[in-house]
Amino acid sequence: MAKRVGDEMKNEVLQVVERPGRNQDCENQSVETVLETETQHPYAFHVSGPRNVPSINWRDLINSTWKDGKYKRTVIACFIQAVLLELDRQENRTSENALAPKWWIPFKYKLVETLIDERDGSVFGAILEWDRAAALADFVLMRPSGAPRAVLALRGTLLKSPTIRRDIEDDLRFLAWESLKGSVRFSSAFKTLKSLSEKYGSSNVCIAGHSLGAGFALQVGKALAKEGIFVEAHLFNPPSVSLASSLRNVGEKAGMMWKRVKSMLPASTTEPEANINDRAKSTTLGSKQWVPHLYVNNSDYICCYYTDPVGTENSDADKENAKPATNTPCAAKLFVFSKGKQKFLEAHGLEQWWSDELELQMALNNSKLISRQLKSLYSLPPQEQSPAKCR
């Protein structure tokens, strides 16, 4: 009897001694699982980021990598992806496991400020500046030619419960009115971009956005251009579909039909030549144009309408470093990616714009939609036009 009791007590002691070990093993397995999940996160830079991007070094002082259109497009797209700051916030990430910094650190930039939507507290934009200290550590004594001093990056729609309501609200605002000026994000981005331009000079500042963010970037850049401040803009998959645009197209088609009918009437008259000349005189804004860069995928139904032509076409491939035509008042660098039939998420995604296999065509210098959106920049009476600010 005593022996049996002793054996039972011995077994209990052994179980107590062995239990912490098993708990420790479980904890170790849990930590390993978390680490493995972090390293395979789809938005991690080493998982979905660009593969063959050259590092900035002292050679850039002689021949700047930033002068290459492909490199600039890749880096600017990565800066927009860096607005994963909002995703880091939602997932309660710390500075040790944050995803966003990996998207700007390799290019010698640093985060200076985030733009917060006061309606829900979400991060919708970020200001990145050239990191002189990080550059000096790699013997880059000065900022390479073509590299912006500061970049304002605006994210697109994030389909997550904390932000989806306000994102969709602005999406619907554009869909209904083709304007985002009523949004708090517009006023915040405009004030920020104007402040950066005054601080560093408009030629040293860049604004960029993807999807909804590209819509804001286009309208903010245009509003600033009306004040004579021309800031470089890079717009990826900008929205081109709206109810207002559809109604306008219907009106234009009705107008064309009326002109045809009118031309067949015997008492048709022509517009006075003086009025034509007056209109032509009002299509210039100083001696400078604001020329945004638009990146469009033909398979993306949100942005594909930018490819509708209004003038001459230029279908030469690999023209990212080409200059836009200057003989048209409303112009933009429009880069079109055609890869046959694609799924929407692939065609609208930001990741495609730093792909090594990407081949772009600068198909149009000005499209029908671009011409209409930028028309107000170049139709002001000469006495109301403000002179371009040179820095």
NUDRENKOL-349460 format. One record per residue (C-alpha): residue number from 0; residue in three letters; chain; x, y, z. Coordinates in nm, 4 decimals. Layout:
<pts>
NUM ALA A X Y Z
...
</pts>
This chain:
<pts>
0 MET A 0.0000 0.0000 0.0000
1 ALA A 0.2752 0.2414 0.1029
2 LYS A 0.4687 0.1497 -0.2126
3 ARG A 0.1692 0.2258 -0.4346
4 VAL A 0.1149 0.5656 -0.2684
5 GLY A 0.4820 0.6418 -0.3119
6 ASP A 0.4685 0.5558 -0.6824
7 GLU A 0.1665 0.7827 -0.7317
8 MET A 0.3393 1.0742 -0.5600
9 LYS A 0.6488 1.0152 -0.7740
10 ASN A 0.4425 1.0258 -1.0939
11 GLU A 0.2732 1.3519 -0.9860
12 VAL A 0.6117 1.5112 -0.9148
13 LEU A 0.7439 1.4017 -1.2547
14 GLN A 0.4372 1.5502 -1.4264
15 VAL A 0.4890 1.8820 -1.2460
16 VAL A 0.8568 1.8862 -1.3428
17 GLU A 0.7859 1.7975 -1.7083
18 ARG A 0.4933 2.0457 -1.7579
19 PRO A 0.7036 2.3673 -1.7750
20 GLY A 0.9173 2.2070 -2.0418
21 ARG A 0.6160 2.1273 -2.2541
22 ASN A 0.4830 2.4800 -2.2047
23 GLN A 0.8186 2.6205 -2.3096
24 ASP A 0.8137 2.4050 -2.6227
25 CYS A 0.4654 2.5339 -2.7078
26 GLU A 0.5794 2.8927 -2.6554
27 ASN A 0.8826 2.8381 -2.8790
28 GLN A 0.6636 2.6869 -3.1492
29 SER A 0.4248 2.9823 -3.1199
30 VAL A 0.7083 3.2348 -3.1575
31 GLU A 0.8473 3.0454 -3.4559
32 THR A 0.5029 3.0430 -3.6185
33 VAL A 0.4646 3.4196 -3.5685
34 LEU A 0.8115 3.4881 -3.7089
35 GLU A 0.7448 3.2675 -4.0092
36 THR A 0.4152 3.4493 -4.0703
37 GLU A 0.5894 3.7877 -4.0489
38 THR A 0.8610 3.6884 -4.2954
39 GLN A 0.5997 3.5641 -4.5458
40 HIS A 0.3640 3.8617 -4.5168
41 PRO A 0.2415 3.9509 -4.8687
42 TYR A 0.3258 4.3200 -4.8162
43 ALA A 0.6762 4.2587 -4.6834
44 PHE A 0.9380 4.4287 -4.9008
45 HIS A 1.1472 4.1144 -4.9463
46 VAL A 0.8362 3.9188 -5.0517
47 SER A 0.6634 4.1493 -5.3012
48 GLY A 0.9106 4.4346 -5.3510
49 PRO A 1.1378 4.4952 -5.6526
50 ARG A 1.4249 4.2551 -5.7012
51 ASN A 1.6898 4.4189 -5.9171
52 VAL A 1.6941 4.7804 -5.8039
53 PRO A 2.0463 4.9289 -5.7891
54 SER A 2.1563 5.0758 -5.4565
55 ILE A 2.2400 5.4445 -5.4337
56 ASN A 2.6163 5.4954 -5.3991
57 TRP A 2.8876 5.7512 -5.4733
58 ARG A 2.8671 5.6745 -5.8475
59 ASP A 2.5269 5.8474 -5.8532
60 LEU A 2.7090 6.1761 -5.8039
61 ILE A 2.8527 6.1282 -6.1534
62 ASN A 2.5671 5.9501 -6.3293
63 SER A 2.2459 5.9661 -6.1289
64 THR A 2.0243 5.6578 -6.1326
65 TRP A 1.7275 5.8878 -6.0735
66 LYS A 1.7547 6.0159 -6.4306
67 ASP A 1.6387 5.6760 -6.5549
68 GLY A 1.2599 5.6690 -6.5949
69 LYS A 1.2291 5.3028 -6.4978
70 TYR A 1.4203 5.3527 -6.1739
71 LYS A 1.2198 5.6626 -6.0804
72 ARG A 0.8894 5.4853 -6.1524
73 THR A 0.9951 5.1885 -5.9380
74 VAL A 1.1048 5.3968 -5.6400
75 ILE A 0.8035 5.6282 -5.6481
76 ALA A 0.5711 5.3238 -5.6567
77 CYS A 0.7562 5.1819 -5.3545
78 PHE A 0.7050 5.5103 -5.1697
79 ILE A 0.3296 5.4807 -5.2252
80 GLN A 0.3411 5.1225 -5.0965
81 ALA A 0.5121 5.2655 -4.7881
82 VAL A 0.1773 5.4125 -4.6848
83 LEU A 0.1306 5.0634 -4.5407
84 LEU A 0.1762 5.2772 -4.2309
85 GLU A -0.2017 5.2509 -4.1973
86 LEU A -0.1842 4.8707 -4.2143
87 ASP A 0.0895 4.8743 -3.9491
88 ARG A -0.1365 5.0900 -3.7331
89 GLN A -0.4332 4.8559 -3.7725
90 GLU A -0.2232 4.5487 -3.6931
91 ASN A -0.0581 4.7191 -3.3923
92 ARG A 0.2923 4.6737 -3.5280
93 THR A 0.5900 4.8260 -3.3510
94 SER A 0.9052 4.9791 -3.4960
95 GLU A 1.0675 4.6355 -3.4699
96 ASN A 0.8229 4.4506 -3.6983
97 ALA A 0.6691 4.7353 -3.9020
98 LEU A 0.6320 4.6685 -4.2750
99 ALA A 0.6327 5.0264 -4.4043
100 PRO A 0.9931 5.1433 -4.3336
101 LYS A 1.1393 4.8695 -4.5543
102 TRP A 0.9824 5.0436 -4.8543
103 TRP A 1.1770 5.3701 -4.8174
104 ILE A 1.4975 5.2900 -4.6250
105 PRO A 1.6777 5.1172 -4.9195
106 PHE A 1.6426 5.4361 -5.1257
107 LYS A 1.7900 5.6675 -4.8590
108 TYR A 1.4664 5.8363 -4.7582
109 LYS A 1.3042 5.8837 -4.4184
110 LEU A 0.9540 5.9391 -4.2853
111 VAL A 0.8942 6.2971 -4.1720
112 GLU A 0.5187 6.3227 -4.1289
113 THR A 0.1978 6.1278 -4.1836
114 LEU A -0.1313 6.2687 -4.3120
115 ILE A -0.4237 6.1679 -4.0913
116 ASP A -0.7894 6.1592 -4.1922
117 GLU A -0.9643 6.3403 -3.9086
118 ARG A -1.2850 6.1456 -3.9732
119 ASP A -1.1497 5.8056 -3.8685
120 GLY A -0.7901 5.8684 -3.7629
121 SER A -0.6474 5.6637 -4.0511
122 VAL A -0.3191 5.7345 -4.2298
123 PHE A -0.3839 5.8227 -4.5945
124 GLY A -0.0554 5.9846 -4.6872
125 ALA A 0.3070 6.0284 -4.5888
126 ILE A 0.5874 6.2782 -4.6421
127 LEU A 0.9226 6.1193 -4.7215
128 GLU A 1.2398 6.3260 -4.7352
129 TRP A 1.5932 6.2591 -4.8526
130 ASP A 1.7867 6.1090 -4.5594
131 ARG A 2.1216 6.2847 -4.5689
132 ALA A 2.2597 6.0947 -4.2693
133 ALA A 2.1829 5.7541 -4.4240
134 ALA A 2.3312 5.8683 -4.7539
135 LEU A 2.6538 5.9884 -4.5908
136 ALA A 2.6909 5.6476 -4.4248
137 ASP A 2.7260 5.5027 -4.7765
138 PHE A 2.9557 5.7859 -4.8932
139 VAL A 2.6831 5.9619 -5.0906
140 LEU A 2.7836 6.3189 -5.0145
141 MET A 2.4891 6.4916 -5.1797
142 ARG A 2.1453 6.4192 -5.3204
143 PRO A 2.1707 6.2688 -5.6735
144 SER A 2.0428 6.4749 -5.9630
145 GLY A 1.6750 6.4048 -6.0284
146 ALA A 1.6028 6.2736 -5.6789
147 PRO A 1.3276 6.4798 -5.5131
148 ARG A 1.4001 6.6444 -5.1809
149 ALA A 1.0535 6.5481 -5.0574
150 VAL A 0.7766 6.3171 -5.1780
151 LEU A 0.4111 6.3306 -5.0779
152 ALA A 0.2704 5.9775 -5.1241
153 LEU A -0.1038 5.9056 -5.1086
154 ARG A -0.2441 5.5545 -5.0742
155 GLY A -0.5421 5.4047 -5.2527
156 THR A -0.8540 5.2405 -5.1136
157 LEU A -0.7797 5.0017 -4.8282
158 LEU A -1.0523 4.7405 -4.7906
159 LYS A -1.0180 4.7002 -4.4156
160 SER A -1.2985 4.7599 -4.1682
161 PRO A -1.1372 5.0584 -3.9866
162 THR A -1.0913 5.2589 -4.3107
163 ILE A -1.3250 5.1168 -4.5733
164 ARG A -1.6132 5.3506 -4.4903
165 ARG A -1.4209 5.6753 -4.5506
166 ASP A -1.2298 5.5331 -4.8471
167 ILE A -1.5509 5.4236 -5.0191
168 GLU A -1.7079 5.7585 -4.9343
169 ASP A -1.4364 5.9368 -5.1331
170 ASP A -1.4576 5.6766 -5.4098
171 LEU A -1.8288 5.7494 -5.4459
172 ARG A -1.7589 6.1226 -5.4337
173 PHE A -1.5375 6.0877 -5.7409
174 LEU A -1.7787 5.8472 -5.9089
175 ALA A -2.0644 6.0948 -5.8745
176 TRP A -1.8945 6.4289 -5.9347
177 GLU A -1.5471 6.3512 -6.0784
178 SER A -1.4154 6.5789 -5.8050
179 LEU A -1.2564 6.5208 -5.4648
180 LYS A -1.2412 6.8811 -5.3480
181 GLY A -1.5118 6.8256 -5.0868
182 SER A -1.3005 6.5708 -4.8999
183 VAL A -1.0931 6.6586 -4.5934
184 ARG A -0.8101 6.4636 -4.7548
185 PHE A -0.7997 6.7056 -5.0469
186 SER A -0.7582 7.0131 -4.8281
187 SER A -0.4972 6.8405 -4.6106
188 ALA A -0.2933 6.7194 -4.9106
189 PHE A -0.3162 7.0583 -5.0820
190 LYS A -0.1898 7.2498 -4.7769
191 THR A 0.0891 6.9969 -4.7263
192 LEU A 0.2067 7.0048 -5.0883
193 LYS A 0.1978 7.3837 -5.1018
194 SER A 0.3969 7.4034 -4.7781
195 LEU A 0.6600 7.1616 -4.9122
196 SER A 0.6857 7.3616 -5.2360
197 GLU A 0.7418 7.6833 -5.0437
198 LYS A 0.9989 7.5167 -4.8184
199 TYR A 1.2068 7.3288 -5.0767
200 GLY A 1.1018 7.4762 -5.4114
201 SER A 0.8478 7.3189 -5.6440
202 SER A 1.1190 7.1588 -5.8596
203 ASN A 1.2413 6.9598 -5.5578
204 VAL A 0.9022 6.8209 -5.4581
205 CYS A 0.6997 6.5322 -5.5983
206 ILE A 0.3452 6.4085 -5.5370
207 ALA A 0.2426 6.0495 -5.6089
208 GLY A -0.0592 5.8295 -5.5572
209 HIS A -0.2253 5.5029 -5.6516
210 SER A -0.5932 5.4523 -5.7406
211 LEU A -0.7941 5.6844 -5.5133
212 GLY A -0.4649 5.8392 -5.4026
213 ALA A -0.3810 5.9089 -5.7678
214 GLY A -0.7156 6.0867 -5.8039
215 PHE A -0.6277 6.3109 -5.5105
216 ALA A -0.2732 6.3661 -5.6419
217 LEU A -0.4034 6.4708 -5.9846
218 GLN A -0.6550 6.7194 -5.8473
219 VAL A -0.4201 6.8575 -5.5810
220 GLY A -0.1416 6.9006 -5.8368
221 LYS A -0.3813 7.0689 -6.0760
222 ALA A -0.5061 7.3078 -5.8056
223 LEU A -0.1479 7.4018 -5.7248
224 ALA A -0.0666 7.4479 -6.0951
225 LYS A -0.3498 7.7006 -6.1163
226 GLU A -0.1483 7.9091 -5.8716
227 GLY A 0.1560 7.8825 -6.0954
228 ILE A 0.3317 7.6179 -5.8831
229 PHE A 0.4292 7.3174 -6.0953
230 VAL A 0.5084 7.0017 -5.8989
231 GLU A 0.6151 6.6704 -6.0521
232 ALA A 0.3322 6.4164 -6.0270
233 HIS A 0.3284 6.0379 -6.0712
234 LEU A -0.0186 5.8814 -6.0847
235 PHE A -0.0640 5.5024 -6.0862
236 ASN A -0.4013 5.3594 -6.1982
237 PRO A -0.5845 5.6926 -6.1565
238 PRO A -0.9657 5.6652 -6.1602
239 SER A -1.1275 5.7526 -6.4930
240 VAL A -1.4857 5.6339 -6.4451
241 SER A -1.7527 5.8701 -6.3150
242 LEU A -2.1200 5.9422 -6.3621
243 ALA A -2.0429 6.3036 -6.4481
244 SER A -1.8042 6.1911 -6.7206
245 SER A -2.0620 5.9520 -6.8658
246 LEU A -2.3269 6.2245 -6.8795
247 ARG A -2.0763 6.4593 -7.0386
248 ASN A -1.9966 6.2021 -7.3057
249 VAL A -2.3670 6.1657 -7.3822
250 GLY A -2.3901 6.5429 -7.4154
251 GLU A -2.0877 6.5535 -7.6457
252 LYS A -2.2344 6.2850 -7.8712
253 ALA A -2.5651 6.4723 -7.8859
254 GLY A -2.3753 6.7899 -7.9743
255 MET A -2.1887 6.6144 -8.2547
256 MET A -2.5135 6.4804 -8.3966
257 TRP A -2.6653 6.8297 -8.3868
258 LYS A -2.3642 6.9732 -8.5694
259 ARG A -2.4061 6.7135 -8.8439
260 VAL A -2.7732 6.7979 -8.8790
261 LYS A -2.6936 7.1690 -8.8724
262 SER A -2.4287 7.1311 -9.1418
263 MET A -2.6893 6.9810 -9.3746
264 LEU A -2.9183 7.2792 -9.3333
265 PRO A -2.8990 7.5405 -9.6137
266 ALA A -2.8682 7.8391 -9.3789
267 SER A -2.5706 7.7147 -9.1811
268 THR A -2.3222 7.9727 -9.0569
269 THR A -1.9623 7.9479 -8.9466
270 GLU A -1.8080 8.0818 -8.6288
271 PRO A -1.6464 8.4235 -8.6643
272 GLU A -1.2727 8.4022 -8.7105
273 ALA A -1.2156 8.6612 -8.4380
274 ASN A -1.3711 8.4345 -8.1755
275 ILE A -1.1482 8.1450 -8.2821
276 ASN A -0.8392 8.3623 -8.2514
277 ASP A -0.9459 8.4889 -7.9077
278 ARG A -0.9948 8.1311 -7.7914
279 ALA A -0.6544 8.0267 -7.9209
280 LYS A -0.4915 8.3119 -7.7305
281 SER A -0.6391 8.1889 -7.4038
282 THR A -0.4903 7.8399 -7.4183
283 THR A -0.1471 7.9169 -7.2796
284 LEU A -0.0437 7.9588 -6.9201
285 GLY A 0.2788 8.1528 -6.9254
286 SER A 0.5526 7.9595 -7.1016
287 LYS A 0.5318 7.6507 -6.8826
288 GLN A 0.3077 7.3444 -6.8659
289 TRP A 0.2170 7.1132 -6.5829
290 VAL A 0.2770 6.7643 -6.7205
291 PRO A 0.1756 6.4810 -6.4844
292 HIS A 0.2937 6.1232 -6.5374
293 LEU A 0.0076 5.8723 -6.5642
294 TYR A 0.0577 5.4940 -6.5506
295 VAL A -0.2374 5.3020 -6.6902
296 ASN A -0.3159 4.9345 -6.7483
297 ASN A -0.5492 4.8636 -7.0428
298 SER A -0.7103 4.5758 -6.8513
299 ASP A -0.7979 4.7950 -6.5539
300 TYR A -1.1513 4.9233 -6.6111
301 ILE A -1.1019 5.1924 -6.3441
302 CYS A -0.8286 5.3780 -6.5338
303 CYS A -0.8430 5.2472 -6.8935
304 TYR A -1.0498 5.5403 -7.0259
305 TYR A -0.7396 5.7583 -7.0131
306 THR A -0.6264 5.5842 -7.3314
307 ASP A -0.9118 5.7246 -7.5430
308 PRO A -0.7303 5.9407 -7.8004
309 VAL A -0.8073 6.2986 -7.8905
310 GLY A -0.5044 6.3837 -8.0985
311 THR A -0.2020 6.2163 -8.2518
312 GLU A -0.0744 5.8883 -8.1177
313 ASN A 0.2782 5.7801 -8.0432
314 SER A 0.3003 5.4049 -8.0049
315 ASP A 0.6787 5.3743 -7.9739
316 ALA A 0.7709 5.1337 -7.6967
317 ASP A 1.0103 5.1990 -7.4086
318 LYS A 0.9805 5.5764 -7.4068
319 GLU A 0.9845 5.6462 -7.0345
320 ASN A 1.2568 5.9072 -7.0773
321 ALA A 1.0879 6.0772 -7.3720
322 LYS A 0.9562 6.4326 -7.3509
323 PRO A 0.5882 6.5055 -7.4070
324 ALA A 0.4768 6.7030 -7.7063
325 THR A 0.4555 7.0766 -7.6467
326 ASN A 0.2287 7.1636 -7.9388
327 THR A -0.0886 7.0775 -7.7440
328 PRO A -0.2138 7.2874 -7.4531
329 CYS A -0.3300 6.9912 -7.2382
330 ALA A -0.0589 6.7282 -7.2176
331 ALA A 0.0622 6.4495 -6.9903
332 LYS A 0.3097 6.1657 -7.0014
333 LEU A 0.0746 5.8708 -7.0347
334 PHE A 0.2372 5.5284 -7.0015
335 VAL A 0.0218 5.2319 -7.0996
336 PHE A 0.0812 4.8722 -6.9927
337 SER A -0.0803 4.6081 -7.2136
338 LYS A -0.0502 4.2423 -7.1165
339 GLY A -0.3587 4.0888 -7.2678
340 LYS A -0.6446 3.9784 -7.0472
341 GLN A -0.5734 4.0125 -6.6742
342 LYS A -0.7696 3.9778 -6.3540
343 PHE A -0.8831 4.3084 -6.2078
344 LEU A -0.6748 4.2900 -5.8893
345 GLU A -0.3628 4.2197 -6.0934
346 ALA A -0.4318 4.4948 -6.3470
347 HIS A -0.5159 4.7498 -6.0757
348 GLY A -0.2400 4.6522 -5.8337
349 LEU A 0.0600 4.8677 -5.7495
350 GLU A 0.3058 4.5772 -5.7582
351 GLN A 0.2999 4.5574 -6.1399
352 TRP A 0.4750 4.8955 -6.1727
353 TRP A 0.8082 4.7708 -6.0377
354 SER A 0.8017 4.4397 -6.2224
355 ASP A 1.1233 4.3529 -6.4090
356 GLU A 0.9221 4.2308 -6.7082
357 LEU A 0.7216 4.5508 -6.7418
358 GLU A 0.7212 4.7034 -7.0897
359 LEU A 0.5477 5.0382 -7.1248
360 GLN A 0.4377 5.2439 -7.4194
361 MET A 0.3987 5.6182 -7.4136
362 ALA A 0.0947 5.5802 -7.6341
363 LEU A -0.0513 5.9286 -7.6096
364 ASN A 0.0753 6.2697 -7.5161
365 ASN A -0.2784 6.3865 -7.4485
366 SER A -0.5963 6.1851 -7.4268
367 LYS A -0.9569 6.2933 -7.4404
368 LEU A -0.9950 6.2603 -7.0641
369 ILE A -0.6658 6.4320 -6.9828
370 SER A -0.7512 6.7155 -7.2197
371 ARG A -1.0821 6.7716 -7.0434
372 GLN A -0.9380 6.7462 -6.6913
373 LEU A -0.6508 6.9882 -6.7572
374 LYS A -0.8436 7.2225 -6.9857
375 SER A -0.9190 7.4711 -6.7089
376 LEU A -0.5455 7.5229 -6.6544
377 TYR A -0.5027 7.6708 -7.0011
378 SER A -0.8318 7.8445 -7.0659
379 LEU A -0.7958 8.1381 -6.8297
380 PRO A -0.8029 8.4885 -6.9766
381 PRO A -0.4460 8.6250 -7.0113
382 GLN A -0.4971 8.8943 -6.7450
383 GLU A -0.6042 8.6329 -6.4874
384 GLN A -0.3142 8.3943 -6.5432
385 SER A -0.0628 8.3899 -6.2623
386 PRO A 0.3067 8.3697 -6.3551
387 ALA A 0.4873 8.0430 -6.2988
388 LYS A 0.7032 8.0376 -5.9875
389 CYS A 1.0601 7.9408 -6.0615
390 ARG A 1.2909 7.8241 -5.7913
</pts>
